[in-house]
Structure formats: structure tokens, C-alpha cells
């Protein structure tokens, strides 16, 4: 089923919003928490490790995997909303 040009533009706008939101979260966690704010976060213990170290080594990977999952869920909902799902 094809969609109109207006629907296609609305779909793309929502798609970009989802992508930008996920990229912002990724940036804050991977760059902000693991590099910029590492000294402040290292003051907080987390499972016996400094929190900044944990974000740099494992936390950013966990967040990245969660972002992939939430992106898939968000895109599936968006596809169904615009009736372009498989």
C-alpha cells in the first residue's frame, strides 16, 4: 500500500525525531558519563566500582543495547501507525 506525500513527510519527521532522541541519549551516556563527567561519577560507588569507570566499561554498552531494542519497538509502532509495516 502506498502512502501520500504528506504522510511520507510526517513519517520521516517522526523517524528523525526518534533517531535524534536515541542519538542524544547515546551521546550523553557514552561521551558525557564516560568522559566528561567521569570524575564526578567516580565519587559514586556502583557494585564496588566507581560509577564513571562502570559507564566507560560496561554501562554504555548496556545502554546501547537498550537503545537498539527501544529503536526497534519505536519503529515498529511508527510503521503500524502509517500502515507501512510488513
JOPEKA-V896551 format. One record per pair of residues at least 24 apart in sequence whose ideal C-beta (glycine too) atoms are under 10 Angstrom apart, sorted by sequence separation. I is the first residue (numbers start at 1). J is the second residue. D is the distance in Angstrom with one decimal. If there is no record, write none. Layout:
# JOPEKA-V896551
i=I j=J d=D
i=I j=J d=D
This chain:
# JOPEKA-V896551
i=30 j=55 d=8.2
i=34 j=59 d=7.6
i=29 j=55 d=6.7
i=30 j=56 d=8.7
i=33 j=59 d=6.9
i=34 j=60 d=5.5
i=33 j=60 d=7.2
i=30 j=59 d=9.2
i=31 j=60 d=9.0
i=29 j=59 d=7.0
i=30 j=60 d=4.5
i=33 j=63 d=8.7
i=29 j=60 d=5.3
i=30 j=61 d=9.2
i=29 j=61 d=9.8
i=29 j=62 d=9.1
i=30 j=63 d=7.7
i=26 j=60 d=8.2
i=29 j=63 d=4.5
i=30 j=64 d=7.5
i=28 j=63 d=9.2
i=29 j=64 d=7.9
i=26 j=63 d=7.3
i=29 j=66 d=9.7
i=25 j=63 d=7.1
i=26 j=64 d=6.6
i=29 j=67 d=8.6
i=25 j=64 d=9.6
i=25 j=66 d=9.1
i=26 j=67 d=5.9
i=22 j=64 d=9.8
i=25 j=67 d=6.2
i=23 j=67 d=9.0
i=22 j=67 d=5.1
i=25 j=70 d=8.9
i=21 j=67 d=9.5
i=22 j=68 d=8.8
i=22 j=70 d=7.2
i=21 j=70 d=9.2
i=22 j=71 d=5.5
i=21 j=71 d=9.4
i=18 j=70 d=8.9
i=19 j=71 d=7.9
i=22 j=74 d=8.2
i=18 j=71 d=6.8
i=21 j=74 d=8.7
i=19 j=74 d=9.5
i=18 j=74 d=4.9
i=19 j=75 d=9.5
i=17 j=74 d=9.6
i=18 j=75 d=6.9
i=15 j=74 d=9.1
i=18 j=77 d=9.5
i=14 j=74 d=9.0
i=15 j=75 d=7.4
i=18 j=78 d=6.9
i=14 j=75 d=9.7
i=17 j=78 d=9.7
i=14 j=77 d=9.8
i=15 j=78 d=6.5
i=14 j=78 d=5.6
i=15 j=79 d=9.6
i=11 j=78 d=6.9
i=14 j=81 d=8.0
i=15 j=82 d=9.7
i=11 j=79 d=8.5
i=14 j=82 d=8.4
i=11 j=81 d=8.2
i=12 j=82 d=10.0
i=10 j=81 d=9.4
i=11 j=82 d=4.7
i=10 j=82 d=7.5
i=11 j=83 d=10.0
i=11 j=84 d=7.1
i=7 j=81 d=9.8
i=8 j=82 d=8.3
i=7 j=82 d=5.9
i=7 j=83 d=8.7
i=8 j=84 d=9.1
i=7 j=84 d=8.9
i=3 j=82 d=6.1
i=3 j=83 d=7.1
i=1 j=82 d=9.9
i=2 j=83 d=10.0
i=3 j=84 d=6.5
i=1 j=83 d=6.0
i=2 j=84 d=9.2
i=1 j=84 d=7.7
